[in-house]
Amino acid sequence: MSLLIKAAATTRQLIHKAPALQQQVRHLNLLEFQSKDLLQKYGVAIQQFKVLDNSSTDTQVVNSFDCPEYVVKAQILAGGRGKGTFDNGFKGGVHITSNKNDVLALSKKMIGNRLITKQTPKTGILVNKVMVARSVNITRETYVCILLDREHNGPVLIASPAGGMDIEAVAEETPEKLLTVPLDIDKPIPEDKLIQVAKFLEFKGDAIKRCADEIQKLYTLFKSVDAVQIEINPLAETDTGEVISVDAKLNFDDNAQFRQKEIFAMDVTEEESDPREIEASKYNLNYVAMDGNIGCLVNGAGLAMATMDIIKLNGGEPANFLDVGGGVKEEQVAKAFEILTSDPKVKGILVNVFGGIVNCATIANGIVAASKKLKLNVPLVVRLEGTNVNQAREILKNSGLPIQTASDLDDAAHKAVASL
């Protein structure tokens, strides 16, 4: 069970692109209101909401939205918004008010300013939109998550009556409050399983059937949009007997982009902390900026991590994580070099490629072409091994460029550090 919870947590945290979680894929990012809109399209019960963007229509939108109480939430891809602070000094990215006029005033203090939380860069993230939702009186909070799990070879439902809190802590401290139900990817969830889950979540009376219906709708959504995870925390019961998804985090299979064009068109990229990450993703390159001065170009996430480690062991500091993947082409290598050299901190480059699927000659040709085009003026160390490595070494040798070759990874890291 703990492995499942860790998998759910890891998938969830990828949304925030923490540097400590370098991965091979760049996951689709949706803002909270976008996730809620998707849930609503599939009949999942949510709070009513509107979106403000500081345009001339904001007043009309608010005036047409009558609620006893409003929740005003800044829309960024980071947690801890309620305790965050804006760069203009305004405190809190989440506010509750019963005054319709306050809604507009609050949104104006948020939109166009940068919100700083524990999960954002130090400079914060620019708020372009604010979600205004109907406040509901929650009497009880539960947790529901559907995710793909390798151990079960398919989707798994995780449920807990301890919602609205850190689910990892629940798994650690009270594992008896977690229920795992393997699901059939080709069929709806059987009614008896739904009822079992609803009762485990401690719903009573008519709320049992409402909970069961909501979970079935979530599973329909999960399969229909090629999700790899849908996490609802909390799935709440209100004082009027409603069962609603208050907060939702959705992750999708990047390989399904050709089927889910409408969803992937909503991808939020303006919040990325480094525009080079956005540019890299356009070429199927996986890039994360770091604080060092040795640029790294590697094929494979594991090899990239090892390369960064061995650079540090030799007294250097990696400037980035850059995985070009297994099916890299010459033009991608050229783009990778362009991205690396656009970082003013980079004073040297280390290329470390093990050619299994990758043809080393392809990498070598890309290196030579990019070096000549960019008039590369920083030291370049290249370690190639595997498919067509001898041909690749000849290409580098005959290029006329001052490229240092290395016999192994340790030799490459040593030369890269020494070249500075």
Stockholm file with secondary structure:
# STOCKHOLM 1.0

chainA/1-420         MSLLIKAAATTRQLIHKAPALQQQVRHLNLLEFQSKDLLQKYGVAIQQFKVLDNSSTDTQVVNSFDCPEYVVKAQILAGGRGKGTFDNGFKGGVHITSNKNDVLALSKKMIGNRLITKQTPKTGILVNKVMVARSVNITRETYVCILLDREHNGPVLIASPAGGMDIEAVAEETPEKLLTVPLDIDKPIPEDKLIQVAKFLEFKGDAIKRCADEIQKLYTLFKSVDAVQIEINPLAETDTGEVISVDAKLNFDDNAQFRQKEIFAMDVTEEESDPREIEASKYNLNYVAMDGNIGCLVNGAGLAMATMDIIKLNGGEPANFLDVGGGVKEEQVAKAFEILTSDPKVKGILVNVFGGIVNCATIANGIVAASKKLKLNVPLVVRLEGTNVNQAREILKNSGLPIQTASDLDDAAHKAVASL
#=GR chainA/1-420 SS CHHHHHHHHHHHHGGGTCGGGCCSSCCCCCCHHHHHHHHHHTTCCCCCEEEECSSTTHHHHHHTCCCSSEEEEECCSCSCGGGCEETTSCBCSEEEESCHHHHHHHHHHHTTSEEECTTSCTTCEECCCEEEEECCCEEEEEEEEEEEETTTTEEEEEEESCCSSCHHHHHHHCGGGCEEEECCTTSCCCHHHHHHHHHHTTCCTHHHHHHHHHHHHHHHHHHHTTEEEEEEEEEEEETTSCEEECSEEEEECGGGTTTCHHHHTTCCCTTCSCHHHHHHHHTTCEEEECSSSEEEEESSHHHHHHHHHHHHHTTCCBCEEEECCSSCCHHHHHHHHHHHHTSTTCCEEEEEEEESSSCHHHHHHHHHHHHHHHTCCSCEEEEEEETTHHHHHHHHHTTCSCEEECSSHHHHHHHHHHTC
#=GC SS_cons         CHHHHHHHHHHHHGGGTCGGGCCSSCCCCCCHHHHHHHHHHTTCCCCCEEEECSSTTHHHHHHTCCCSSEEEEECCSCSCGGGCEETTSCBCSEEEESCHHHHHHHHHHHTTSEEECTTSCTTCEECCCEEEEECCCEEEEEEEEEEEETTTTEEEEEEESCCSSCHHHHHHHCGGGCEEEECCTTSCCCHHHHHHHHHHTTCCTHHHHHHHHHHHHHHHHHHHTTEEEEEEEEEEEETTSCEEECSEEEEECGGGTTTCHHHHTTCCCTTCSCHHHHHHHHTTCEEEECSSSEEEEESSHHHHHHHHHHHHHTTCCBCEEEECCSSCCHHHHHHHHHHHHTSTTCCEEEEEEEESSSCHHHHHHHHHHHHHHHTCCSCEEEEEEETTHHHHHHHHHTTCSCEEECSSHHHHHHHHHHTC
//
